[in-house]
Amino acid sequence: MRIANLRGRAVVVVGAGDGAGAGTADRAVDVADASAGRFGPDPQSLVGDWDAFTAWAATADLSAGEPFEVAELGAPVPRPRQVFAIGLNYAEHAAEAGYPPDATPVTFTKFPSCIVGPDTVVPLPEGHVDWEVELVVVIGAEAHRVPRERAWDHVAGLTIGQDLSERITQLQGSAPQFSLGKSFPGFGPTGPWLVTPDEFADRDDLAITADLSGERMQGSRTSFMLYDVPELIARLSAVCPLLPGDLIFSGTPSGIGNRRTPQRFIRPDDVLVSSIEGIGALETRFAAAS
């Protein structure tokens, strides 16, 4: 099942689209209308009542719907209470960054105000803005001290994220400012929709890529993560409760701009397209800040 945010309303996306965007056969079924008000229109409230929603959707008539455009979609989870981000979670990225893999996932946050949806134009601040394609995990049920074998039970779905970073802000000073440098307005594109785990042939092994203005920059598989989704949930929930609607940006493969020779950073008019197998594509455009 694909869940999206269409003009601020929760919808189920149905049809024969190929997942690369809003396919010509894709339609959006308004959840509040289809459920006769059992569930409200707010996409954020939907993940807060996830078990009840999925039980309803399993038997609901979702045959009707309206065509839509990707430009009309917002972030699948627009107002997460907590956003966890994992660094150096692919061995080849840890190597290019000059850090050996750690015994504990490197964890920081992206402040929730940076979260936006697909098909967004992001104003570029001064500095060096870099790209990182990431699989984003959406929590559907509170998780606290959850063992890895039960971790997937707490996942509502998966989506695509772009962990944009302004490297000067991030790396200035005697200690890195990871969270600050990664939280400028628009620096957390997500989407185009949330896909429930049952939709994937192998939810632990998905192709993941990033293209910048037509050039392939990153390409890997999520099975190469040092800490997979169950392990991340187990490690994070051992410290603090994960709440419904929380996001986990699970880390990026190698190929980021500040580790290329010569370095390459995002410029005005660049287009970043990030893709994950079984989810689709997330496109972000960039413009000079006014």
C-alpha positions as CSV (number, residue, x, y, z in Angstrom):
1,M,0.0,0.0,0.0
2,R,1.2,3.5,-0.9
3,I,0.2,6.4,1.4
4,A,0.7,10.0,0.3
5,N,0.0,13.6,1.3
6,L,-2.1,15.1,-1.5
7,R,-2.7,18.8,-1.0
8,G,-2.5,18.3,2.8
9,R,-4.9,15.3,2.9
10,A,-4.0,11.7,3.5
11,V,-4.6,9.5,0.5
12,V,-4.1,5.9,-0.6
13,V,-2.4,5.7,-4.0
14,V,-3.9,3.0,-6.1
15,G,-3.4,1.9,-9.7
16,A,-0.8,0.4,-12.0
17,G,1.8,3.1,-11.9
18,D,5.4,1.9,-12.0
19,G,6.4,3.8,-8.9
20,A,8.7,6.3,-10.8
21,G,6.3,9.1,-10.0
22,A,2.6,9.5,-10.4
23,G,1.9,7.1,-13.2
24,T,-0.9,7.7,-15.7
25,A,-2.9,4.9,-14.1
26,D,-2.3,6.1,-10.5
27,R,-5.3,7.5,-8.6
28,A,-5.6,9.0,-5.1
29,V,-8.3,7.8,-2.7
30,D,-9.1,10.3,0.0
31,V,-8.8,8.5,3.4
32,A,-11.2,10.7,5.3
33,D,-13.9,10.5,2.6
34,A,-13.5,6.7,2.0
35,S,-13.6,6.0,5.7
36,A,-16.7,8.2,6.3
37,G,-14.7,10.3,8.8
38,R,-13.3,7.3,10.8
39,F,-9.9,8.7,10.0
40,G,-9.2,12.4,9.6
41,P,-7.6,14.1,6.6
42,D,-4.3,15.0,8.3
43,P,-1.5,12.7,7.1
44,Q,0.3,13.1,10.4
45,S,-2.7,11.9,12.4
46,L,-2.9,8.8,10.2
47,V,0.5,7.4,11.3
48,G,-0.6,8.1,14.9
49,D,-3.4,5.6,14.5
50,W,-1.6,3.2,12.2
51,D,-2.8,-0.2,13.4
52,A,-6.4,0.8,13.1
53,F,-5.9,2.4,9.7
54,T,-4.2,-0.7,8.2
55,A,-6.9,-2.9,9.6
56,W,-9.5,-0.7,8.0
57,A,-7.6,-0.4,4.7
58,A,-7.3,-4.2,4.4
59,T,-11.1,-4.5,3.8
60,A,-12.0,-1.1,2.5
61,D,-13.2,-0.4,-1.0
62,L,-10.3,1.6,-2.5
63,S,-11.4,1.3,-6.1
64,A,-12.4,4.9,-6.6
65,G,-9.9,7.8,-6.8
66,E,-8.8,10.9,-8.6
67,P,-5.8,11.5,-10.9
68,F,-3.1,13.7,-9.5
69,E,0.3,15.2,-10.2
70,V,3.5,14.7,-8.1
71,A,3.7,18.5,-7.8
72,E,0.6,18.3,-5.6
73,L,2.2,15.9,-3.1
74,G,3.6,17.0,0.2
75,A,5.8,15.2,2.7
76,P,4.2,11.8,3.5
77,V,4.8,12.6,7.2
78,P,4.8,16.4,7.4
79,R,5.4,17.0,11.1
80,P,7.5,14.3,12.7
81,R,8.2,14.8,16.4
82,Q,11.6,13.2,16.1
83,V,13.9,12.8,13.1
84,F,16.9,10.5,13.6
85,A,19.7,10.5,11.0
86,I,22.5,8.0,10.8
87,G,26.0,8.8,9.5
88,L,28.6,6.5,8.0
89,N,26.2,3.5,7.6
90,Y,27.7,2.2,4.4
91,A,31.3,0.9,4.6
92,E,32.3,2.5,1.3
93,H,31.0,5.9,2.5
94,A,32.8,5.6,5.8
95,A,35.9,4.9,3.8
96,E,35.6,7.9,1.5
97,A,34.8,10.1,4.5
98,G,38.0,8.9,6.2
99,Y,36.3,7.3,9.2
100,P,36.5,3.6,10.1
101,P,33.1,1.9,10.8
102,D,32.1,2.5,14.4
103,A,30.8,0.0,17.0
104,T,27.7,2.3,17.5
105,P,25.6,4.0,14.7
106,V,26.7,7.6,14.3
107,T,23.4,9.4,15.2
108,F,22.3,13.0,14.9
109,T,19.1,14.8,13.9
110,K,17.7,16.9,11.1
111,F,15.4,19.5,12.8
112,P,11.8,18.8,11.7
113,S,11.3,22.3,10.2
114,C,13.5,21.2,7.2
115,I,11.2,18.4,6.1
116,V,9.5,19.0,2.8
117,G,7.9,16.8,0.1
118,P,8.7,15.7,-3.4
119,D,9.0,18.0,-6.4
120,T,10.3,20.9,-4.2
121,V,12.5,23.9,-5.2
122,V,15.1,24.4,-2.4
123,P,16.8,27.8,-2.0
124,L,20.5,27.4,-1.8
125,P,22.2,29.1,1.2
126,E,25.7,30.4,0.9
127,G,28.3,27.7,1.2
128,H,28.7,24.2,-0.2
129,V,25.5,22.2,-0.4
130,D,25.9,18.5,-0.8
131,W,23.5,15.6,-1.5
132,E,22.9,12.2,0.2
133,V,20.2,9.8,-0.9
134,E,18.8,7.8,2.0
135,L,16.2,5.2,2.8
136,V,13.8,6.7,5.3
137,V,12.0,4.6,7.9
138,V,8.7,5.8,9.2
139,I,7.7,4.5,12.7
140,G,4.1,3.3,13.0
141,A,4.0,2.0,16.6
142,E,5.9,3.2,19.6
143,A,9.1,1.3,20.0
144,H,11.1,1.2,23.2
145,R,13.7,-1.4,24.0
146,V,12.6,-3.4,21.0
147,P,14.7,-6.4,20.0
148,R,15.7,-6.6,16.3
149,E,13.6,-9.6,15.6
150,R,10.4,-7.5,16.4
151,A,11.7,-4.2,14.9
152,W,9.8,-4.4,11.6
153,D,6.5,-4.8,13.6
154,H,7.0,-1.1,14.5
155,V,7.5,0.2,11.0
156,A,4.6,1.9,9.1
157,G,6.6,2.1,5.9
158,L,9.5,3.3,3.9
159,T,10.1,6.4,1.8
160,I,12.9,8.2,0.1
161,G,14.9,11.0,1.7
162,Q,17.5,13.4,0.6
163,D,19.8,14.4,3.4
164,L,21.0,17.8,2.1
165,S,24.0,19.3,3.9
166,E,25.7,22.6,3.9
167,R,29.3,21.5,4.6
168,I,30.8,24.7,5.8
169,T,28.2,25.1,8.5
170,Q,28.4,21.4,9.3
171,L,32.2,21.3,9.7
172,Q,33.1,24.7,11.0
173,G,34.5,25.0,14.5
174,S,36.3,22.6,16.7
175,A,33.4,20.1,16.8
176,P,31.1,19.3,13.8
177,Q,27.6,20.9,13.7
178,F,26.0,18.0,11.8
179,S,22.4,18.8,12.8
180,L,22.6,22.5,12.1
181,G,24.3,22.1,8.8
182,K,21.7,19.6,7.6
183,S,18.6,21.6,8.6
184,F,18.3,24.7,6.4
185,P,14.9,25.2,4.9
186,G,14.0,22.4,2.5
187,F,17.0,20.3,3.5
188,G,14.9,17.2,4.2
189,P,13.0,16.3,1.0
190,T,10.9,13.1,1.5
191,G,8.5,11.1,-0.6
192,P,6.9,10.7,-3.0
193,W,4.9,8.4,-0.7
194,L,5.2,5.9,2.1
195,V,5.2,2.3,1.0
196,T,4.2,-0.4,3.5
197,P,6.8,-3.1,4.2
198,D,4.6,-5.9,2.7
199,E,4.9,-4.4,-0.7
200,F,8.7,-5.3,-1.1
201,A,10.0,-8.6,-2.4
202,D,13.0,-8.1,0.0
203,R,12.6,-5.1,2.3
204,D,16.2,-5.4,3.4
205,D,17.8,-5.3,0.0
206,L,16.7,-2.4,-2.2
207,A,18.7,-0.6,-5.0
208,I,19.4,3.0,-4.1
209,T,20.7,5.7,-6.5
210,A,21.1,9.5,-6.8
211,D,21.5,11.4,-10.1
212,L,22.5,15.1,-10.2
213,S,21.5,16.9,-13.4
214,G,21.6,13.6,-15.3
215,E,24.9,12.3,-13.9
216,R,24.9,9.2,-11.7
217,M,26.5,10.1,-8.4
218,Q,25.5,7.3,-6.0
219,G,24.5,3.8,-6.5
220,S,24.3,0.9,-4.0
221,R,21.9,-1.4,-2.2
222,T,20.5,-1.1,1.3
223,S,21.7,-4.6,2.1
224,F,25.2,-3.0,2.2
225,M,24.2,-0.9,5.3
226,L,26.4,-1.7,8.3
227,Y,23.3,-1.4,10.5
228,D,20.2,-2.6,8.8
229,V,16.7,-1.3,9.6
230,P,16.0,-3.8,12.5
231,E,19.4,-3.1,14.0
232,L,18.9,0.7,13.8
233,I,15.5,0.4,15.5
234,A,16.9,-1.9,18.2
235,R,19.9,0.4,18.9
236,L,17.9,3.7,18.9
237,S,15.0,2.4,20.9
238,A,17.4,1.0,23.5
239,V,18.1,4.7,24.4
240,C,14.8,6.6,23.7
241,P,11.3,5.7,22.7
242,L,10.6,6.0,19.0
243,L,7.2,7.5,18.4
244,P,4.5,7.0,15.7
245,G,5.5,9.2,12.8
246,D,9.1,9.5,13.7
247,L,11.6,9.4,10.8
248,I,14.9,7.6,10.6
249,F,17.2,8.7,7.8
250,S,19.3,5.5,7.6
251,G,22.5,6.7,6.0
252,T,23.9,7.2,2.5
253,P,26.2,5.3,0.1
254,S,29.5,6.7,-1.3
255,G,29.5,9.3,-4.0
256,I,28.8,12.6,-2.1
257,G,30.1,15.8,-3.5
258,N,32.7,16.9,-0.9
259,R,34.6,13.6,-1.3
260,R,34.8,13.8,-5.1
261,T,37.9,15.0,-6.9
262,P,37.4,17.8,-7.8
263,Q,34.7,18.5,-5.3
264,R,31.2,19.0,-6.7
265,F,28.4,20.9,-4.9
266,I,24.9,21.6,-5.8
267,R,24.4,24.7,-8.0
268,P,21.3,26.8,-8.9
269,D,19.3,25.0,-11.6
270,D,20.6,21.6,-10.6
271,V,18.1,18.8,-10.4
272,L,18.6,15.9,-7.9
273,V,16.7,12.7,-8.5
274,S,16.9,10.0,-5.9
275,S,15.5,6.5,-6.5
276,I,14.9,3.5,-4.3
277,E,13.6,0.2,-5.7
278,G,10.0,-0.5,-4.9
279,I,9.3,3.1,-3.8
280,G,10.0,5.3,-6.9
281,A,11.8,8.6,-7.4
282,L,12.1,11.8,-5.5
283,E,13.0,14.9,-7.5
284,T,14.3,18.2,-6.0
285,R,15.3,21.3,-7.9
286,F,17.5,24.1,-6.6
287,A,17.6,27.9,-7.0
288,A,19.7,30.7,-5.7
289,A,18.4,32.2,-2.5
290,S,16.6,35.5,-3.1
